[in-house]
Amino acid sequence: MEPRGLLALSGLLVLSACGGGGGMMSASTTPMPTSTPPAPMNPTPGGPMNPMNPMTPMSVPGEAAVGAFLQTRHESLLHDQNGAMAVIANLPGAKSGTFNGFAPAYAATHLQSLRSGEEPATTKAVTHYFLAHPYMPLGKVGAEGRPFGLVTVSFGVPTTLKAGDSGPVDNLTYFHDSGNRVAEAAEATSYTVAARDARSLRLCMTSVVTGVTSQGTADGLKAGSQTDCYAVTPTGASELESVALADSPASLTFR
């Protein structure tokens, strides 16, 4: 699978509202990336990774569904088998702008409030920046502008997804902030697609964080993985179904 484009690490910008997805200002003139979609790793129906199953849809939109989900407000209440619960919200920005020289760049802030037992709830806010047509991730920025993550290689998501498909989405490097060129962690995101029911497929996005420095730890980064799974219908409608956190013994599921 060929990457859709390298995102230059020069010309890092300052965001005036990193936590809220707005006020993007650019100091870079990086050219727009190409948008040739990568081929699915297993495009042939009936293969060992994509069995013929008349009870599940053969295909659903990929990049269009992801882009539409990020541009729509969603709130989900998830629970795990140990009594923990989480409220997870997707809050799209009011308008597009420019991120690291790419435009029109859209913003969506993910709010994750997790409560386990009698412990106080912990809240994490991360703003995702992306191109929407076609979907291409550009970066992730934490509250108050740190950590500041830039996508270095973007593969995107295929136009059409089938059960059994899988592949890389992007590679990202975290910095302390937009003006710091010293890396403090790396992250690689990939996707998998599985059969779900007669009306939808399950799209899972797994992000693995590695190489966290002491500064990265201070900025709230943790080594490990997080997997978010979505139910996607043939019309492109998507719903968050489950979240598996690196430091949680059980997945949080919608019910």
Long-range contacts (C-beta under 8 A, 24 or more apart in sequence): 1-38, 1-39, 1-41, 1-155, 1-167, 1-168, 2-36, 2-38, 2-155, 3-153, 3-154, 3-155, 4-33, 4-34, 4-35, 4-36, 4-37, 4-38, 4-136, 4-154, 4-155, 4-156, 5-33, 5-34, 5-136, 5-154, 6-33, 6-152, 6-153, 7-33, 7-100, 7-102, 7-138, 7-150, 7-151, 7-152, 7-153, 7-154, 8-100, 8-101, 9-150, 9-152, 9-173, 9-181, 11-100, 11-101, 12-100, 12-148, 12-150, 12-175, 12-178, 12-179, 12-181, 13-98, 13-99, 13-100, 13-178, 14-145, 14-178, 14-179, 15-127, 15-141, 15-145, 15-178, 18-127, 18-141, 18-142, 18-143, 18-144, 18-145, 18-148, 19-109, 19-125, 19-127, 19-141, 19-142, 19-143, 19-144, 20-91, 20-93, 20-109, 20-127, 21-91, 21-92, 21-93, 21-94, 21-107, 21-108, 21-109, 21-127, 22-93, 22-94, 22-95, 22-97, 22-107, 23-97, 24-97, 24-98, 24-99, 24-105, 24-107, 24-129, 25-97, 25-98, 26-97, 26-98, 26-99, 26-100, 26-101, 26-103, 28-100, 28-101, 29-101, 30-100, 30-101, 30-102, 31-101, 32-102, 33-102, 33-131, 33-136, 33-154, 35-134, 35-136, 35-156, 37-63, 37-134, 37-156, 37-158, 37-159, 38-155, 38-156, 38-158, 38-167, 39-158, 40-158, 40-160, 40-161, 40-162, 40-165, 40-167, 41-165, 41-166, 41-167, 42-162, 42-164, 42-165, 42-166, 43-162, 43-165, 45-162, 47-164, 49-164, 49-165, 49-166, 50-162, 50-163, 50-164, 50-165, 51-163, 51-164, 53-163, 53-195, 55-195, 55-197, 55-198, 56-163, 56-195, 56-196, 56-197, 56-198, 56-201, 57-198, 57-199, 57-200, 57-201, 57-233, 57-234, 58-162, 59-160, 59-161, 59-162, 59-201, 59-234, 60-160, 60-161, 60-200, 60-201, 60-203, 60-232, 60-233, 60-234, 60-236, 61-159, 61-160, 61-161, 61-232, 61-234, 61-235, 61-236, 62-157, 62-158, 62-159, 62-160, 62-161, 62-203, 63-134, 63-135, 63-156, 63-157, 63-158, 63-159, 64-134, 64-135, 64-159, 64-236, 65-203, 65-230, 65-232, 65-236, 65-237, 65-238, 66-135, 66-157, 66-203, 66-238, 67-130, 67-132, 67-133, 67-134, 67-135, 68-236, 68-238, 69-230, 69-238, 70-106, 70-108, 70-128, 70-130, 70-132, 70-135, 71-106, 71-108, 71-132, 74-239, 74-240, 76-239, 76-240, 76-254, 77-254, 78-240, 78-242, 78-243, 78-252, 78-253, 78-254, 79-252, 79-253, 79-255, 80-248, 80-249, 80-250, 80-251, 80-252, 80-253, 81-250, 82-116, 82-249, 82-250, 83-116, 83-117, 84-114, 84-115, 84-116, 84-117, 84-248, 84-250, 84-252, 85-114, 85-115, 85-252, 86-112, 86-113, 86-114, 86-115, 86-243, 86-252, 87-111, 87-112, 87-113, 88-112, 88-113, 88-240, 88-243, 90-240, 96-132, 99-129, 99-138, 99-139, 100-138, 100-139, 100-150, 102-131, 102-138, 104-131, 104-132, 105-129, 105-130, 105-131, 105-138, 106-130, 106-131, 106-132, 112-243, 114-245, 114-252, 124-220, 134-159, 137-169, 137-170, 137-172, 137-189, 139-172, 140-172, 140-187, 142-219, 142-220, 145-177, 145-178, 146-176, 146-177, 146-219, 147-174, 147-175, 147-176, 147-177, 147-184, 147-185, 147-216, 147-219, 147-220, 147-221, 148-174, 148-175, 148-176, 148-177, 148-178, 148-180, 149-173, 149-174, 149-175, 149-187, 150-175, 157-191, 161-193, 161-201, 161-203, 161-232, 162-193, 162-201, 163-193, 163-194, 163-195, 163-201, 164-193, 164-194, 165-191, 165-192, 165-193, 166-190, 166-191, 166-192, 166-193, 167-191, 169-205, 174-209, 174-216, 174-219, 174-221, 176-215, 176-219, 182-215, 183-211, 183-213, 184-212, 184-213, 184-215, 184-216, 184-219, 184-221, 185-209, 185-210, 185-211, 185-212, 185-213, 185-216, 185-221, 185-223, 186-210, 186-211, 196-231, 199-233, 199-234, 200-231, 200-232, 200-233, 200-234, 201-231, 201-232, 202-229, 202-230, 202-231, 202-232, 202-241, 203-229, 203-230, 203-232, 203-238, 204-228, 204-229, 204-230, 205-229, 205-230, 209-246, 222-246, 222-247, 227-251
